[in-house]
Amino acid sequence: MEKLVPSPAAVAAFGDLAADVANAGVTVGKMFGSTSLMVAGKAIGALYGDAVAFKLGRDSAGHAAALALPGAALFDPSGMNRPFKDWVVVPLAAAELWPSLVEAALALTGR
């Protein structure tokens, strides 16, 4: 599997996102070999190249809406056509929507 290296713009946008959601109990950690947004030790989002993968729950309205965004796809960290069906990768072009996707991911955790 080839590691996707995020651009400086993606790193900055992810850092801004992490700072914006810190008051909701979200911390920054490592998961999937990437810088991730964590709640109680579990990842709800991960920087993935120039995108963020969000755990939204495959049957949620947030998942469907995120998947409909241009450039969005199911998260397949192995690159072997085995996507995580609860996770959606949302590109940097839609970074203005990332905070609302964190909120949707947090809702799944009960926060």
C-alpha positions as CSV (number, residue, x, y, z in Angstrom):
1,M,0.0,0.0,0.0
2,E,1.3,3.4,-1.0
3,K,1.2,6.0,1.8
4,L,-0.7,9.1,0.8
5,V,1.2,12.2,1.8
6,P,-1.0,15.2,2.7
7,S,-0.2,18.6,1.2
8,P,0.6,21.5,3.6
9,A,-2.9,22.9,2.8
10,A,-4.5,19.6,4.0
11,V,-2.4,19.5,7.1
12,A,-3.3,23.1,7.9
13,A,-7.1,22.5,7.3
14,F,-7.0,19.3,9.4
15,G,-5.2,21.2,12.2
16,D,-7.9,23.9,12.1
17,L,-10.6,21.3,12.2
18,A,-8.9,19.6,15.3
19,A,-8.7,22.9,17.1
20,D,-12.3,23.7,16.3
21,V,-13.6,20.4,17.7
22,A,-11.3,20.1,20.7
23,N,-14.0,21.6,23.0
24,A,-16.2,18.6,22.1
25,G,-13.8,16.2,23.7
26,V,-12.0,15.3,20.5
27,T,-8.3,14.7,20.7
28,V,-5.6,14.2,18.1
29,G,-3.9,10.8,17.9
30,K,-2.7,8.1,15.5
31,M,-4.9,5.5,13.8
32,F,-4.6,3.9,10.3
33,G,-1.0,5.3,10.3
34,S,-2.4,8.8,10.1
35,T,-3.1,11.7,12.3
36,S,-6.6,11.1,13.5
37,L,-9.4,12.7,15.5
38,M,-10.1,10.5,18.5
39,V,-12.9,10.3,21.1
40,A,-12.4,8.0,24.1
41,G,-9.5,6.2,22.2
42,K,-11.5,5.6,19.1
43,A,-11.0,7.2,15.7
44,I,-13.9,9.3,14.2
45,G,-11.8,10.9,11.5
46,A,-8.4,10.5,9.9
47,L,-6.2,12.6,7.6
48,Y,-5.9,10.6,4.4
49,G,-3.8,12.3,1.8
50,D,-5.6,15.5,0.8
51,A,-8.8,14.3,2.4
52,V,-10.3,13.3,5.7
53,A,-12.0,9.9,6.3
54,F,-15.0,10.2,8.7
55,K,-16.7,7.4,10.5
56,L,-20.4,8.2,9.8
57,G,-22.2,4.9,10.0
58,R,-23.3,3.3,6.7
59,D,-27.0,3.8,7.3
60,S,-26.9,7.4,8.4
61,A,-28.1,10.4,6.4
62,G,-24.7,12.0,7.0
63,H,-23.0,9.1,5.3
64,A,-25.2,9.3,2.2
65,A,-24.7,13.1,2.0
66,A,-20.9,12.8,2.4
67,L,-20.7,10.1,-0.2
68,A,-22.6,12.3,-2.7
69,L,-20.0,15.0,-2.5
70,P,-17.7,15.4,-5.6
71,G,-14.5,13.3,-5.0
72,A,-15.9,11.5,-2.0
73,A,-15.6,7.7,-1.7
74,L,-15.7,4.9,0.8
75,F,-12.5,4.7,2.9
76,D,-10.3,1.9,1.6
77,P,-7.0,2.3,3.5
78,S,-5.6,-1.0,2.2
79,G,-6.2,0.0,-1.4
80,M,-7.3,-3.6,-2.0
81,N,-10.9,-2.9,-2.7
82,R,-12.0,-3.7,0.8
83,P,-13.6,-0.4,1.9
84,F,-14.7,0.3,5.5
85,K,-18.4,0.8,4.7
86,D,-19.0,3.1,7.7
87,W,-16.3,5.5,6.6
88,V,-16.3,8.2,3.9
89,V,-13.3,10.0,2.5
90,V,-14.1,13.7,1.9
91,P,-11.6,15.7,-0.1
92,L,-10.0,19.0,0.8
93,A,-12.2,20.8,-1.7
94,A,-15.1,20.2,0.7
95,A,-13.1,21.2,3.9
96,E,-15.8,23.7,4.8
97,L,-18.1,20.7,5.5
98,W,-15.6,18.8,7.6
99,P,-16.9,20.4,10.9
100,S,-20.4,19.2,10.2
101,L,-19.1,15.7,9.4
102,V,-17.3,15.6,12.8
103,E,-20.6,16.5,14.4
104,A,-22.3,13.6,12.6
105,A,-19.4,11.3,13.6
106,L,-19.7,12.5,17.2
107,A,-23.5,11.8,17.2
108,L,-22.7,8.1,16.6
109,T,-20.5,8.1,19.7
110,G,-23.4,9.5,21.8
111,R,-21.7,12.9,22.3
